[in-house]
Amino acid sequence: MRSRPGTGIPRPAADSWFIAHYAEVTRFAGAAPDEEPLLVFARVEVPPPLEETLIGLVRYPNGLAINGISTDFSLDPLDAGRPGRVELEWWLEGGEVPEPQHVAIRIQSRQGTLAALEGREVDFSRWPQRRLITTFHQVDLAPAPAPGIYDVAVGIGTDPFNLTWQTIAQARCRSRTPFTWGPSPGRGPSSATWP
């Protein structure tokens, strides 16, 4: 595996999901002194299966649309504290997307708490039109997100600081504090205590 600049292919060392599931087994030196080595990886752990979340076609102003999303982590209840993989299914509606786009995935509560935020560059310029294409993205899920409803949003733009965001799915994080029965101060001996 070689990471080529401008292709949107992340380096394996920068992808925590990849590191958790694959290990380098061989390294071949590049043919030229300035060429990166060729790395061979083997799977060391079977990745969790991807679960599809059905959505309608979500259109963006640049002629791109998202047709589907799949994750290898649960959205209800939202998994926490591990690397996750997101698959996005794209539809190029018409016209070319001339320059690489920054694609970001954000999982954020309605109160503003982030459970994940990751992005990378994707070059759509060589993609065929009117055909479904898939990209894979890595996210690091927060270790202990607050309970509540979370919007799963995808942002697209030429600049990572100026993205057009669209919510494409929802996640739910339930309370991690168990319900207990017992005495509560000032409430009597058999009151219920809620988180």
Buried (B, 14 or more C-beta within 10 A) or exposed (E): BEBEEEEBBBEBEEBBBBBBBBEEEEEEEEEEEEEEEEBEBEEEEEEBEBEEBEBEEBEBEBBBBBBBBBBBBBBEBBBBEBBBBBBBBBBBBEEEBEEBBBBBBBBBBEEEBEBBBBBBBBBBEEBEEEEEBEBBBBBBBBEEBEBBEBBBBBBBBBEEEEBEBBBBBBBEBEEEEEEEEEEEEEEEEEEEEEE
